[in-house]
């Protein structure tokens, strides 16, 4: 992995256009962005905390920032991030990801959405924003995000997100909201494969697949070529049994030709055992991957990585759902900053510590922060 330092981050984010009247500015845009990145890594969650961080680390920050008029006020941070172009800011994030981390082939790339619950503003009639993100299972990092105004608009946001990704040789997994023929085609056109969850949003497709597996199970899959894989996990008195079944003989499937390179349908049976109580659930999928139940199982399980490793961490460690940063474009831009901070913290593996402890240690120890920035 390439080594990076604060100047590398400066180089990437210098491309963000400054929306201010330059002759009237007292602080450099790149200084404001860099302080925000460092402060967020170190545990700052709002503009006042970011200013406090800057004041306490002023001498260290001047070793690589100009800071011609000292540390900006919290009003300046708020105003600048509210008018920064989210599209330009996101492009710089994507360029930074590609420069520093690259993107391995044979990866599983889950795509899923998350609402920033406190980003709504009743006074201006602004609803909470919804961020659709992509996750690299191999790298363990966020590799892109696009904002929507409501969850129903994920259908529009996912193609925009795919435009900035390079899924060649990878499996893109999306929940039922993204189970759309155009999205499947876009993934195939970019050299990737797809695994799409089914629900009732595609006419009779879900019901047809469910009925097929129900009939096949009654006859123990007699005369039906299938692939099967089973896993068992357990801890703290709970046992999870997951059964994965895939079938590639699907010429009978109504509307099959509408789906680019559709090869298999799949079923996951999940059983949870807690004491004497057993709960069961079945989920159904369509996919362009080969009839390989182990590969299917890996892709299905990997999809939950974006929920557990990204969304949960953003809420619990970065307190994203509690953030009241909401003015203008600031909520969307700060979402990018948090994703960036999370990526850097996750890549530092020498310290066996939680994300929370790493953030605190970065605030206490400038050398450790530099190590995070160079991970």
Phi, psi and omega per residue, in radians:
X1 nan 2.437 -3.102
X2 -1.167 2.531 3.078
X3 -1.447 2.437 3.107
X4 -2.258 2.839 3.066
X5 -2.550 3.106 -3.091
X6 -0.967 -0.586 -3.112
X7 -1.173 -0.504 3.079
X8 -1.144 -0.763 3.090
X9 -1.089 -0.712 3.099
X10 -1.025 -0.785 -3.112
X11 -1.059 -0.744 -3.103
X12 -1.170 -0.734 -3.013
X13 -1.609 0.010 2.991
X14 -1.165 -0.312 -3.124
X15 -1.347 -0.167 3.123
X16 -1.214 2.146 3.136
X17 -1.146 2.390 3.116
X18 -1.503 2.001 -3.078
X19 -1.416 -0.026 -3.068
X20 -1.498 2.905 2.990
X21 -1.411 1.877 -2.950
X22 -1.002 -0.663 -3.099
X23 -1.140 -0.285 -3.118
X24 -1.859 0.148 -3.089
X25 -1.670 2.555 3.107
X26 -1.909 -0.273 -3.070
X27 -2.242 2.468 3.128
X28 -1.286 2.437 -3.140
X29 -1.043 -0.755 -3.098
X30 -1.133 -0.553 3.070
X31 -1.136 -0.763 -3.137
X32 -1.092 -0.775 -3.134
X33 -1.134 -0.793 -3.077
X34 -1.159 -0.735 3.090
X35 -1.046 -0.722 -3.134
X36 -1.113 -0.750 3.111
X37 -1.068 -0.886 -3.114
X38 -1.096 -0.749 -3.121
X39 -1.125 -0.695 3.136
X40 -1.152 -0.718 3.057
X41 -1.007 -0.678 -3.035
X42 -1.495 0.050 3.015
X43 1.970 -0.016 3.111
X44 -1.281 2.355 -3.059
X45 -2.083 -0.092 3.102
X46 -2.589 3.087 -3.034
X47 -1.126 -0.682 -3.127
X48 -1.130 -0.746 3.114
X49 -1.154 -0.615 3.115
X50 -1.139 -0.715 3.084
X51 -1.125 -0.766 3.122
X52 -1.039 -0.712 3.095
X53 -1.067 -0.834 -3.114
X54 -1.039 -0.733 3.135
X55 -1.147 -0.702 -3.107
X56 -1.292 -0.407 -3.116
X57 -1.952 0.393 -3.021
X58 -0.984 -0.847 -3.087
X59 -1.064 -0.747 3.136
X60 -1.172 -0.720 -3.120
X61 -1.119 -0.563 -3.141
X62 -1.219 -0.171 3.105
X63 -1.277 -0.282 3.098
X64 -2.470 0.001 3.054
X65 -2.100 2.657 -3.137
X66 -1.318 -0.814 -3.141
X67 0.801 1.042 -3.045
X68 -1.072 -0.466 3.132
X69 -2.227 0.616 3.094
X70 1.331 -2.743 -3.114
X71 -1.492 2.261 3.120
X72 -1.084 2.805 3.077
X73 -1.350 2.895 3.129
X74 -1.153 -0.524 3.075
X75 -1.134 -0.637 3.121
X76 -1.167 -0.803 3.088
X77 -0.992 -0.824 -3.099
X78 -1.089 -0.797 -3.080
X79 -1.160 -0.762 -3.085
X80 -1.121 -0.799 -3.113
X81 -1.241 -0.394 3.120
X82 -1.297 -0.399 -3.088
X83 -1.933 -0.099 3.072
X84 -1.121 2.495 3.099
X85 -1.232 2.030 3.109
X86 -1.090 -0.610 -3.135
X87 -1.113 -0.815 3.132
X88 -1.150 -0.706 3.140
X89 -1.114 -0.710 3.133
X90 -1.170 -0.662 3.106
X91 -1.083 -0.704 3.105
X92 -1.128 -0.690 3.072
X93 -1.036 -0.816 -3.131
X94 -1.097 -0.728 3.109
X95 -1.107 -0.690 3.105
X96 -1.110 -0.744 3.100
X97 -1.036 -0.841 -3.102
X98 -1.148 -0.645 -3.128
X99 -1.214 -0.783 -3.011
X100 -1.530 -0.777 -2.996
X101 -1.817 -0.511 -2.996
X102 1.174 -2.955 3.095
X103 -2.539 1.986 -3.092
X104 -1.266 2.674 3.016
X105 -1.414 3.013 -3.122
X106 1.009 0.640 3.128
X107 -1.795 2.817 2.969
X108 -1.881 2.181 -3.061
X109 -2.024 1.601 3.072
X110 -1.241 2.484 3.032
X111 -2.137 2.263 -3.114
X112 -2.738 2.828 -3.086
X113 -1.945 2.738 3.118
X114 -2.555 2.312 3.102
X115 -1.544 2.308 3.022
X116 -1.524 1.694 -2.845
X117 -1.103 -0.609 -3.103
X118 -1.630 0.181 -3.106
X119 -1.448 -0.011 3.111
X120 -1.333 2.708 3.114
X121 -2.389 1.749 -3.070
X122 -1.103 -0.598 -3.074
X123 -1.102 -0.536 3.139
X124 -1.868 0.049 -3.135
X125 1.275 0.358 -3.113
X126 -1.522 2.205 3.123
X127 -1.476 2.856 3.119
X128 -1.085 2.428 -3.140
X129 -1.470 2.723 -3.106
X130 -2.157 2.162 -3.103
X131 -1.825 2.158 3.033
X132 -1.710 2.132 -3.034
X133 -2.081 2.725 3.009
X134 -2.020 2.499 -3.037
X135 -2.193 2.383 3.024
X136 -1.659 2.019 -3.126
X137 -1.164 -0.698 -3.118
X138 -1.189 -0.818 -3.086
X139 -1.412 -0.403 -3.096
X140 1.205 0.672 -3.117
X141 -2.413 2.799 2.985
X142 -1.382 2.334 -3.082
X143 -2.055 0.119 3.094
X144 2.918 2.714 3.110
X145 -2.724 2.625 3.113
X146 -2.410 2.450 -3.120
X147 -1.541 2.502 2.938
X148 -2.193 2.894 3.117
X149 -1.592 -0.319 3.131
X150 -2.767 2.744 -3.068
X151 -1.033 -0.547 -3.111
X152 -1.121 -0.346 -3.119
X153 -1.525 0.129 3.055
X154 -1.008 -0.556 -3.133
X155 -1.055 -0.587 3.108
X156 -1.457 -0.568 -3.066
X157 -1.328 -0.612 -3.082
X158 -1.040 -0.806 3.080
X159 -1.042 -0.634 3.095
X160 -1.118 -0.704 3.122
X161 -1.175 -0.736 3.117
X162 -1.085 -0.526 3.125
X163 -1.057 -0.563 -3.093
X164 -1.685 -0.031 3.112
X165 -1.710 2.815 3.042
X166 -2.121 1.457 -3.035
X167 -1.478 0.203 -3.098
X168 -0.964 2.228 3.128
X169 1.347 0.119 -3.097
X170 -2.023 2.851 3.047
X171 -1.827 2.093 3.101
X172 -1.662 2.155 3.141
X173 -1.926 2.348 -3.114
X174 -2.456 2.531 3.119
X175 -1.309 -3.067 -2.970
X176 -1.073 -0.468 3.133
X177 -1.044 -0.582 -3.109
X178 -1.678 0.226 3.132
X179 -1.401 1.436 -3.069
X180 -2.319 2.479 -3.092
X181 -1.080 -0.671 -3.129
X182 -1.165 -0.651 3.118
X183 -1.182 -0.738 3.102
X184 -1.040 -0.772 -3.135
X185 -1.126 -0.701 -3.141
X186 -1.076 -0.711 3.124
X187 -1.131 -0.783 3.128
X188 -1.121 -0.747 -3.134
X189 -1.075 -0.489 3.133
X190 -1.613 0.174 3.033
X191 1.534 0.198 3.139
X192 -1.831 -3.127 3.005
X193 -2.070 2.815 -3.120
X194 -2.211 2.656 2.959
X195 -2.338 1.949 -3.027
X196 -2.050 2.249 3.110
X197 -1.295 2.584 -3.124
X198 -1.893 2.440 2.921
X199 -2.471 -2.635 -3.055
X200 -1.598 0.326 -3.051
X201 -1.686 0.164 -3.139
X202 -2.236 0.914 3.139
X203 1.076 -2.221 -3.093
X204 -1.666 0.107 -3.042
X205 -1.000 -0.840 3.132
X206 -1.069 -0.811 -3.106
X207 -1.120 -0.664 3.136
X208 -1.133 -0.748 3.139
X209 -1.196 -0.731 3.115
X210 -1.075 -0.783 -3.140
X211 -1.108 -0.705 3.129
X212 -1.041 -0.867 -3.113
X213 -1.171 -0.606 3.109
X214 -1.100 -0.791 3.105
X215 -1.154 -0.705 -3.122
X216 -1.133 -0.661 3.127
X217 -1.166 -0.643 -3.133
X218 -1.115 -0.496 -3.140
X219 -1.831 0.240 -3.113
X220 0.941 0.657 3.102
X221 1.016 0.623 3.120
X222 -1.080 2.227 3.124
X223 1.103 0.326 3.107
X224 -2.076 1.948 3.082
X225 -1.131 2.229 -3.131
X226 -2.549 2.885 3.086
X227 -2.178 2.445 -2.993
X228 -2.344 2.472 3.071
X229 -2.557 2.491 -3.099
X230 -2.351 2.458 3.085
X231 -2.288 2.639 3.084
X232 -2.320 2.209 3.099
X233 -2.244 2.647 3.111
X234 -2.848 2.549 3.001
X235 -2.879 2.705 3.087
X236 0.891 0.728 3.078
X237 1.371 0.131 -3.138
X238 -2.005 2.339 3.107
X239 -2.108 2.266 3.113
X240 -1.998 2.103 3.066
X241 -1.953 2.181 3.140
X242 -2.136 2.241 -3.123
X243 -2.032 2.148 -3.065
X244 -1.964 2.199 3.139
X245 -2.260 2.305 3.099
X246 -2.226 2.592 -3.129
X247 -2.399 2.331 -3.140
X248 -1.892 -0.156 3.102
X249 -1.456 1.470 -2.973
X250 -2.217 0.469 3.100
X251 -1.086 -0.383 -3.136
X252 -1.298 -0.288 -2.981
X253 -1.205 2.097 -3.125
X254 -1.110 2.214 3.131
X255 1.441 0.192 -3.105
X256 -0.961 -0.700 -3.052
X257 -1.194 -0.230 3.112
X258 -1.312 -0.328 -3.049
X259 -1.764 2.093 -3.090
X260 -1.054 2.168 3.011
X261 0.987 0.496 3.113
X262 -1.123 2.191 -3.075
X263 -2.081 -0.614 -3.001
X264 -2.442 2.726 2.884
X265 -2.030 2.688 -3.079
X266 -2.472 2.704 3.091
X267 -2.310 2.417 3.027
X268 -2.063 2.142 3.035
X269 -1.850 2.074 -3.126
X270 -1.932 2.210 3.072
X271 -2.087 2.236 3.088
X272 -1.991 2.152 -3.131
X273 -1.911 2.022 3.040
X274 -2.211 1.802 -3.025
X275 1.101 -2.214 3.115
X276 -1.564 -0.066 -3.082
X277 -1.604 2.300 3.129
X278 -2.186 2.208 3.044
X279 -2.056 2.534 -3.079
X280 -2.327 2.644 3.141
X281 -2.609 2.526 3.067
X282 -2.154 2.395 3.108
X283 -2.260 2.632 -3.034
X284 -2.227 2.608 -3.038
X285 -2.486 2.752 2.890
X286 -2.099 2.660 -3.044
X287 -2.726 2.730 3.037
X288 -1.706 0.030 3.130
X289 -1.410 2.851 -3.121
X290 -1.168 2.947 -3.137
X291 -1.312 1.388 -3.064
X292 -2.395 1.818 -3.041
X293 -1.163 -0.547 3.125
X294 -1.206 -0.737 3.085
X295 -1.130 -0.711 3.090
X296 -1.047 -0.788 3.136
X297 -1.086 -0.740 3.134
X298 -1.077 -0.745 -3.117
X299 -1.174 -0.753 3.138
X300 -1.086 -0.818 -3.129
X301 -1.167 -0.642 -3.121
X302 -1.128 -0.498 -3.108
X303 -1.034 -0.578 -3.103
X304 -1.293 -0.159 3.101
X305 -1.084 -0.584 -3.137
X306 -1.210 -0.542 3.108
X307 -1.324 -0.807 -3.058
X308 -1.374 -0.663 -3.026
X309 -1.690 -0.306 3.130
X310 -1.980 -1.157 -3.027
X311 -1.095 -0.747 -3.123
X312 -1.138 -0.746 -3.136
X313 -1.155 -0.707 3.110
X314 -1.060 -0.672 -3.130
X315 -1.314 -0.827 -3.005
X316 -1.408 -0.793 -3.056
X317 -1.560 -0.738 -3.117
X318 -1.668 -0.043 3.075
X319 0.926 0.708 -3.053
X320 -1.071 -0.692 -3.117
X321 -1.171 -0.350 3.142
X322 -1.605 -0.177 -3.042
X323 -1.154 2.293 3.086
X324 -1.769 0.239 3.031
X325 -1.240 1.982 -2.976
X326 -2.559 -0.210 -3.031
X327 -1.147 2.262 3.070
X328 0.952 -2.190 -3.119
X329 -1.621 0.105 -2.973
X330 -1.142 -0.636 -3.127
X331 -1.113 -0.756 -3.140
X332 -1.187 -0.748 -3.136
X333 -1.159 -0.657 3.115
X334 -1.230 -0.493 3.042
X335 -1.061 -0.694 3.091
X336 -1.118 -0.743 3.124
X337 -1.047 -0.757 -3.133
X338 -1.133 -0.719 3.101
X339 -1.059 -0.701 3.137
X340 -1.143 -0.794 3.119
X341 -1.078 -0.764 3.124
X342 -1.067 -0.762 3.123
X343 -1.014 -0.801 -3.113
X344 -1.144 -0.764 -3.129
X345 -1.138 -0.660 -3.132
X346 -1.185 -0.532 -3.085
X347 -1.383 -0.236 3.097
X348 -1.509 1.921 -2.980
X349 -2.001 0.019 -3.118
X350 -1.304 -0.535 3.121
X351 -1.639 2.052 3.109
X352 -1.446 1.426 -3.071
X353 -2.512 2.797 3.106
X354 -1.234 2.872 3.083
X355 -1.032 -0.680 -3.140
X356 -1.082 -0.778 -3.140
X357 -1.172 -0.698 3.116
X358 -1.056 -0.742 3.137
X359 -1.081 -0.756 3.128
X360 -1.121 -0.750 -3.113
X361 -1.106 -0.647 3.083
X362 -1.061 -0.675 3.126
X363 -1.199 -0.561 -3.117
X364 -1.437 -0.590 -2.920
X365 -2.193 1.871 3.141
X366 -1.077 -0.622 -3.138
X367 -1.139 -0.651 3.119
X368 -1.223 -0.663 3.066
X369 -1.048 -0.754 3.090
X370 -1.065 -0.656 3.100
X371 -1.105 -0.716 3.084
X372 -1.074 -0.772 -3.122
X373 -1.175 -0.384 -3.127
X374 -1.763 0.093 -3.069
X375 -1.033 nan nan
